Amino acid sequence: MENLENGVPPIQLCLHMRDFQAGKSITSNIIDEGIMGSRKIIVVVSQHFIDSAWCRFEFELAQSRFMMERNANIIIIILEDVEERKTKKVFGLHKHLKKNTYLKWSRDHLSKK
């Protein structure tokens, strides 16, 4: 987080522990502060992402915005290898990975796929 927010150019992240409004529903915060309040959406795919209902929900909302605006605003970073059959568990992820360029993280470098 620090590298992105303090980098050149700096990237302002939406972080739930800092940016979500207290007392507002989680769903409303995700939609208003996260998805609609962002120019780009970074999706970090990991086993945790696949297993998290909230992460899957956020990705589905990001896809909906992508479809409505026809704007390439989703940046996917594959943090760790996840079985292909598990990517199919997340609605639209497998298809998105097949049709769009994404980044694959490794300890040595970041590569485009």
N, C-alpha and C positions, 0 to 999 in steps of 0.2 A: 504494500500500500504506500509506504513512504517513498519508494523508488518512483512510482507513478505520479504521486501528488507533488513531489519535489523535483521531478525530472524536467528535462528541457525538450519539448514544451511541457509544462505541468498539465496533468490530467486530473480534473476534479472528479472524484469518485462519490457515488451515493452509498453510504454505509449505514446500515440500519441502526447501529448503536449510536451514531452521531446525527444522522439526518432524518430519521423517522420521527414524526410528531407524537409525543406522549398523549395517550388518551384516544388516539385515532386508531381505527381497526387496522390490523396488519395488512389485510387485503387493500384497503384504501391507501395506505402508505406505499405499498408496492406499486400500485397503479399510478398514483399522483406524484410521489417523490421519485420513485425508481424508473418506471417505464416511460411515462409521459413527460417527466421532467428531465429526460436525458436525450442528448443528441446522438450518442452511440451507446450500445449496450454490449458489454463484455461478458461472455459466457465462458466460465472456466469449467470444462468437463473433467470430472473425476468420478471415482466410485461414489463418493459422498453426494455429488450432484445427482447421479443416477438414482440413488436411494432416497433422496429428499423430495417429499411431496411439494414443499415450498419452492425448491429450485425448479422442479418440473413445471409448476404453475407459472413461475416467473418467465421461463422460456416460452411457454405457450402464449403468454401475454405479449412478449417481445415479438413473436412470430405474427401475432394478430396485427400489431402495429406495423410491422414490416409489410404485410399484405395490404393494409389499408393505404399506406403512404407510398408503397413501391419504392422505398428508400433502403439502400443497403446499409442498414444501421446496426447490424449484429456482427460482432467480432467474436469468433469462437477460438478458444485456446484449449487444446487437448493437453491437460496437465499430466495425465498418466494413461497408460493403455487400459481401455475398457473393452470388454468383449463386444463384438458387433451385435450379437443378439440382445445385449443389454442396452445398446444405443436405440434399438427399436422399441424399448420400453418407454422411452420419452417421445411423446407424440411429435413427429416431424423432424426430430434430430437426425436420424439416419438419412433421411431424404435431403436435409439441409447440408449435411456433410458431403453427400454425393454431388451436389450441384454448386457448391460454393467453396471458395478458397478459405482455409482455416490455418491456424498456427499450431504447431506441435512443439511442446516444451520438452526439452531434455536438459540434463545437467550441464551439458557443454554449450548448447546454443538453442536458438529458437529458429525453427524452419517452417517454410510454407508448404502446404499440401494441397 
